């Protein structure tokens, strides 16, 4: 889903009191060597506080997130980078 600020929502986890959203900006990627990085942000909100963190995600990062989300949907365990 693309919102009015031209951000593509990659995923959203939410319950009645809190949420975490990862969105990618729909601008041109940053090219470094042969890798391309896409501007993104993680937005966390709860009844008590909220915050936003900007990041750069590569195509490999997006592919890894897709595999993790597929595993979560299948109710399998997921371990993200440490």
ChimeraX attribute file (.defattr): number of C-alpha atoms within 10 A of each C-alpha:
attribute: neighborCount
match mode: 1-to-1
recipient: residues
	/A:1	9
	/A:2	13
	/A:3	11
	/A:4	6
	/A:5	8
	/A:6	13
	/A:7	18
	/A:8	16
	/A:9	16
	/A:10	15
	/A:11	16
	/A:12	13
	/A:13	10
	/A:14	13
	/A:15	8
	/A:16	7
	/A:17	9
	/A:18	14
	/A:19	15
	/A:20	17
	/A:21	16
	/A:22	19
	/A:23	21
	/A:24	22
	/A:25	17
	/A:26	15
	/A:27	10
	/A:28	10
	/A:29	15
	/A:30	14
	/A:31	11
	/A:32	8
	/A:33	6
	/A:34	5
	/A:35	11
	/A:36	15
	/A:37	17
	/A:38	20
	/A:39	18
	/A:40	20
	/A:41	19
	/A:42	16
	/A:43	16
	/A:44	18
	/A:45	15
	/A:46	14
	/A:47	9
	/A:48	7
	/A:49	8
	/A:50	12
	/A:51	10
	/A:52	13
	/A:53	10
	/A:54	13
	/A:55	12
	/A:56	14
	/A:57	17
	/A:58	16
	/A:59	12
	/A:60	12
	/A:61	12
	/A:62	14
	/A:63	11
	/A:64	14
	/A:65	15
	/A:66	14
	/A:67	12
	/A:68	17
	/A:69	15
	/A:70	13
	/A:71	14
	/A:72	12
	/A:73	10
	/A:74	9
	/A:75	9
	/A:76	10
	/A:77	9
	/A:78	12
	/A:79	7
	/A:80	7
	/A:81	5
	/A:82	3
